[in-house]
Structure formats: C-alpha cells, structure tokens
Amino acid sequence: MSGARISWQLQGFDPKGTRLLTEHQINQSWRRLFSGGHIDEKTFEKAESLLDGLRPESPLRHRLGAELEELRKLKLQEQR
C-alpha cells in the first residue's frame, strides 16, 4: 500500500475478535484495505478476517465475499 499503511489496532480491527465492528466500520476498513492497489496474501487474510466479523446472513458479507472472490481471480490472472 503505497505509503498508506493501515494500523489495524487504530482502525478498530482486533484479530482476536474481542471487539465487534459495525457493518459501516467493516465496509470502511475493507475500502481502505484495497485502496492502495497492492494486494498480496496478507491482504486477503485481513479481508477474510473482516468478513468473519459479519453475520452469515448479512447482505454486506455476501457482497464483499463476491468482491473478494473476484479480486482473487484477478490476482491469479495477473500472476500468469
């Protein structure tokens, strides 16, 4: 991420899951995560963690899950 490193603790992201984020906060964190243009395996792991913070029936979870799947496909095509 070109100079704009995200401090997950400052953004309210807790990998242990002890702090619940709102859908709005997850959506904002998601946008920041992918806004830098540099996507690697660590980015995908953080995105998965954000998805895990959403209820299984959440429309946002379904939308972001589909977006993540598309981003993974694009990354694979880039690597070829």
MDTraj code that builds the backbone (N, CA, C; nanometers):
import mdtraj as md
import numpy as np

residues = "MET SER GLY ALA ARG ILE SER TRP GLN LEU GLN GLY PHE ASP PRO LYS GLY THR ARG LEU LEU THR GLU HIS GLN ILE ASN GLN SER TRP ARG ARG LEU PHE SER GLY GLY HIS ILE ASP GLU LYS THR PHE GLU LYS ALA GLU SER LEU LEU ASP GLY LEU ARG PRO GLU SER PRO LEU ARG HIS ARG LEU GLY ALA GLU LEU GLU GLU LEU ARG LYS LEU LYS LEU GLN GLU GLN ARG".split()
xyz = np.array([
    [0.0852, -0.1181, 0.0000],
    [0.0000, 0.0000, 0.0000],
    [0.0884, 0.1226, 0.0000],
    [0.0922, 0.1879, -0.1028],
    [0.1842, 0.2987, -0.1257],
    [0.1816, 0.4030, -0.0150],
    [0.2601, 0.3802, 0.0877],
    [0.2776, 0.4782, 0.1942],
    [0.1620, 0.4888, 0.2918],
    [0.0495, 0.4340, 0.2605],
    [-0.0670, 0.4487, 0.3482],
    [-0.0923, 0.3184, 0.4221],
    [-0.0013, 0.2808, 0.5071],
    [-0.0163, 0.1580, 0.5856],
    [-0.1313, 0.1741, 0.6842],
    [-0.2078, 0.0690, 0.6968],
    [-0.3216, 0.0731, 0.7887],
    [-0.2781, 0.0153, 0.9227],
    [-0.3035, 0.0891, 1.0279],
    [-0.2816, 0.0357, 1.1612],
    [-0.4142, -0.0246, 1.2063],
    [-0.4204, -0.1576, 1.2040],
    [-0.5470, -0.2241, 1.2326],
    [-0.5951, -0.1962, 1.3741],
    [-0.5054, -0.1826, 1.4687],
    [-0.5485, -0.1531, 1.6042],
    [-0.6144, -0.0153, 1.6103],
    [-0.5584, 0.0813, 1.5380],
    [-0.6165, 0.2151, 1.5374],
    [-0.7482, 0.2188, 1.4624],
    [-0.7673, 0.1281, 1.3680],
    [-0.8903, 0.1255, 1.2903],
    [-0.9983, 0.0409, 1.3583],
    [-0.9701, -0.0114, 1.4763],
    [-1.0695, -0.0904, 1.5479],
    [-1.0697, -0.2372, 1.5103],
    [-0.9720, -0.2822, 1.4347],
    [-0.9645, -0.4211, 1.3941],
    [-0.8907, -0.4997, 1.5012],
    [-0.9539, -0.6018, 1.5498],
    [-0.8923, -0.6858, 1.6518],
    [-0.8963, -0.8295, 1.6038],
    [-0.7812, -0.8846, 1.5623],
    [-0.7809, -1.0202, 1.5082],
    [-0.8301, -1.1260, 1.6058],
    [-0.8327, -1.0961, 1.7336],
    [-0.8826, -1.1912, 1.8323],
    [-1.0349, -1.1898, 1.8383],
    [-1.0975, -1.0915, 1.7755],
    [-1.2429, -1.0851, 1.7723],
    [-1.3060, -1.0358, 1.9012],
    [-1.2294, -0.9679, 1.9854],
    [-1.2849, -0.9243, 2.1127],
    [-1.3653, -0.7957, 2.1004],
    [-1.3475, -0.7239, 1.9911],
    [-1.4232, -0.6013, 1.9706],
    [-1.5059, -0.6165, 1.8439],
    [-1.6359, -0.5982, 1.8572],
    [-1.7224, -0.6107, 1.7419],
    [-1.7280, -0.4792, 1.6663],
    [-1.7186, -0.4883, 1.5356],
    [-1.7273, -0.3705, 1.4500],
    [-1.8655, -0.3648, 1.3874],
    [-1.9103, -0.2456, 1.3564],
    [-2.0368, -0.2309, 1.2854],
    [-2.0137, -0.2622, 1.1380],
    [-2.1222, -0.2843, 1.0653],
    [-2.1091, -0.3084, 0.9213],
    [-2.0443, -0.1880, 0.8537],
    [-2.0774, -0.0695, 0.8992],
    [-2.0184, 0.0521, 0.8427],
    [-1.8666, 0.0532, 0.8629],
    [-1.8212, 0.0191, 0.9829],
    [-1.6780, 0.0166, 1.0119],
    [-1.6066, -0.0901, 0.9295],
    [-1.6708, -0.2049, 0.9132],
    [-1.6112, -0.3114, 0.8323],
    [-1.6015, -0.2671, 0.6873],
    [-1.7060, -0.2036, 0.6371],
    [-1.7048, -0.1547, 0.4994],
    [-1.5937, -0.0510, 0.4785],
    [-1.5779, 0.0401, 0.5736],
    [-1.4713, 0.1406, 0.5639],
    [-1.3340, 0.0743, 0.5675],
    [-1.3143, -0.0200, 0.6578],
    [-1.1861, -0.0901, 0.6671],
    [-1.1576, -0.1673, 0.5389],
    [-1.2611, -0.2261, 0.4820],
    [-1.2475, -0.3003, 0.3557],
    [-1.1986, -0.2077, 0.2456],
    [-1.2605, -0.0919, 0.2340],
    [-1.2222, 0.0048, 0.1295],
    [-1.0779, 0.0507, 0.1485],
    [-1.0393, 0.0780, 0.2723],
    [-0.9007, 0.1187, 0.2984],
    [-0.8034, 0.0059, 0.2656],
    [-0.8433, -0.1155, 0.2959],
    [-0.7571, -0.2312, 0.2726],
    [-0.7213, -0.2453, 0.1250],
    [-0.8180, -0.2209, 0.0385],
    [-0.7953, -0.2409, -0.1043],
    [-0.7683, -0.1119, -0.1813],
    [-0.7623, 0.0003, -0.1133],
    [-0.7449, 0.1280, -0.1836],
    [-0.6012, 0.1531, -0.2301],
    [-0.5047, 0.0870, -0.1697],
    [-0.3650, 0.1122, -0.2035],
    [-0.3186, 0.0482, -0.3322],
    [-0.3926, -0.0485, -0.3825],
    [-0.3547, -0.1129, -0.5068],
    [-0.2654, -0.2344, -0.4896],
    [-0.1890, -0.2418, -0.3817],
    [-0.1013, -0.3580, -0.3582],
    [-0.1819, -0.4649, -0.2851],
    [-0.2007, -0.5774, -0.3519],
    [-0.2774, -0.6876, -0.2925],
    [-0.1887, -0.8107, -0.2883],
    [-0.1736, -0.8660, -0.1690],
    [-0.0967, -0.9887, -0.1522],
    [-0.1748, -1.0832, -0.0609],
    [-0.1138, -1.1939, -0.0243],
    [-0.1829, -1.2937, 0.0578],
    [-0.2242, -1.2362, 0.1941],
    [-0.1424, -1.1498, 0.2485],
    [-0.1750, -1.0879, 0.3772],
    [-0.3016, -1.0009, 0.3644],
    [-0.3161, -0.9336, 0.2515],
    [-0.4356, -0.8533, 0.2253],
    [-0.5591, -0.9422, 0.2244],
    [-0.5484, -1.0574, 0.1568],
    [-0.6610, -1.1500, 0.1517],
    [-0.6942, -1.2049, 0.2901],
    [-0.5933, -1.2312, 0.3715],
    [-0.6164, -1.2795, 0.5076],
    [-0.6908, -1.1749, 0.5909],
    [-0.6511, -1.0497, 0.5788],
    [-0.7184, -0.9424, 0.6523],
    [-0.8623, -0.9260, 0.6044],
    [-0.8826, -0.9405, 0.4744],
    [-1.0177, -0.9303, 0.4189],
    [-1.1060, -1.0432, 0.4732],
    [-1.0512, -1.1643, 0.4791],
    [-1.1256, -1.2780, 0.5349],
    [-1.1624, -1.2521, 0.6807],
    [-1.0701, -1.1941, 0.7560],
    [-1.0977, -1.1624, 0.8965],
    [-1.2103, -1.0609, 0.9085],
    [-1.2107, -0.9633, 0.8188],
    [-1.3198, -0.8656, 0.8198],
    [-1.4528, -0.9334, 0.7891],
    [-1.4534, -1.0232, 0.6909],
    [-1.5767, -1.0958, 0.6577],
    [-1.6262, -1.1781, 0.7757],
    [-1.5325, -1.2353, 0.8506],
    [-1.5697, -1.3160, 0.9673],
    [-1.6410, -1.2330, 1.0734],
    [-1.6228, -1.1017, 1.0686],
    [-1.6883, -1.0136, 1.1651],
    [-1.8327, -0.9817, 1.1310],
    [-1.8787, -1.0308, 1.0168],
    [-2.0162, -1.0053, 0.9738],
    [-2.1031, -1.1287, 0.9965],
    [-2.2300, -1.1052, 1.0226],
    [-2.3251, -1.2152, 1.0394],
    [-2.3332, -1.2955, 0.9088],
    [-2.3528, -1.4257, 0.9166],
    [-2.3603, -1.5079, 0.7952],
    [-2.4690, -1.4630, 0.6979],
    [-2.5785, -1.4100, 0.7480],
    [-2.6892, -1.3684, 0.6618],
    [-2.6791, -1.2233, 0.6151],
    [-2.5733, -1.1552, 0.6523],
    [-2.5573, -1.0140, 0.6174],
    [-2.5417, -0.9947, 0.4667],
    [-2.6220, -0.9056, 0.4063],
    [-2.6042, -0.8745, 0.2648],
    [-2.4642, -0.8181, 0.2351],
    [-2.4090, -0.7434, 0.3304],
    [-2.2743, -0.6893, 0.3121],
    [-2.1728, -0.8028, 0.3046],
    [-2.1906, -0.9041, 0.3867],
    [-2.0992, -1.0189, 0.3834],
    [-2.1032, -1.0871, 0.2468],
    [-2.2219, -1.1029, 0.1921],
    [-2.2356, -1.1665, 0.0613],
    [-2.1735, -1.0806, -0.0481],
    [-2.1956, -0.9495, -0.0413],
    [-2.1404, -0.8593, -0.1425],
    [-1.9885, -0.8566, -0.1372],
    [-1.9335, -0.8407, -0.0151],
    [-1.7881, -0.8348, -0.0014],
    [-1.7240, -0.9703, -0.0313],
    [-1.7943, -1.0784, 0.0030],
    [-1.7431, -1.2115, -0.0289],
    [-1.7301, -1.2315, -0.1793],
    [-1.8317, -1.1856, -0.2541],
    [-1.8259, -1.1946, -0.4001],
    [-1.7139, -1.1061, -0.4549],
    [-1.6980, -0.9885, -0.3947],
    [-1.5912, -0.8977, -0.4369],
    [-1.4539, -0.9610, -0.4110],
    [-1.4389, -1.0239, -0.2965],
    [-1.3117, -1.0886, -0.2629],
    [-1.2805, -1.2017, -0.3610],
    [-1.3823, -1.2778, -0.3955],
    [-1.3632, -1.3862, -0.4922],
    [-1.3166, -1.3295, -0.6271],
    [-1.3763, -1.2210, -0.6694],
    [-1.3378, -1.1576, -0.7960],
    [-1.1944, -1.1042, -0.7895],
    [-1.1586, -1.0436, -0.6764],
    [-1.0224, -0.9918, -0.6597],
    [-0.9194, -1.1046, -0.6633],
    [-0.9529, -1.2173, -0.6036],
    [-0.8629, -1.3336, -0.6075],
    [-0.8433, -1.3813, -0.7519],
    [-0.9524, -1.3864, -0.8292],
    [-0.9428, -1.4281, -0.9698],
    [-0.8537, -1.3318, -1.0478],
    [-0.8728, -1.2024, -1.0263],
    [-0.7913, -1.1031, -1.0959],
    [-0.6442, -1.1166, -1.0591],
    [-0.6168, -1.1414, -0.9315],
    [-0.4786, -1.1579, -0.8857],
    [-0.4145, -1.2802, -0.9510],
    [-0.4911, -1.3890, -0.9627],
    [-0.4397, -1.5096, -1.0279],
    [-0.4091, -1.4832, -1.1750],
    [-0.4949, -1.4085, -1.2432],
    [-0.4724, -1.3764, -1.3829],
    [-0.3471, -1.2897, -1.3988],
    [-0.3261, -1.1988, -1.3050],
    [-0.2063, -1.1134, -1.3058],
    [-0.0794, -1.1952, -1.2976],
    [-0.0835, -1.3004, -1.2186],
    [0.0352, -1.3819, -1.1923],
    [0.0708, -1.4721, -1.3101],
    [-0.0202, -1.4877, -1.4035],
    [0.0050, -1.5768, -1.5181],
    [0.0859, -1.5085, -1.6243],
])
top = md.Topology()
chain = top.add_chain()
for i, resn in enumerate(residues, 1):
    res = top.add_residue(resn, chain, resSeq=i)
    for name in ("N", "CA", "C"):
        top.add_atom(name, md.element.get_by_symbol(name[0]), res)
traj = md.Trajectory(xyz[None], top)
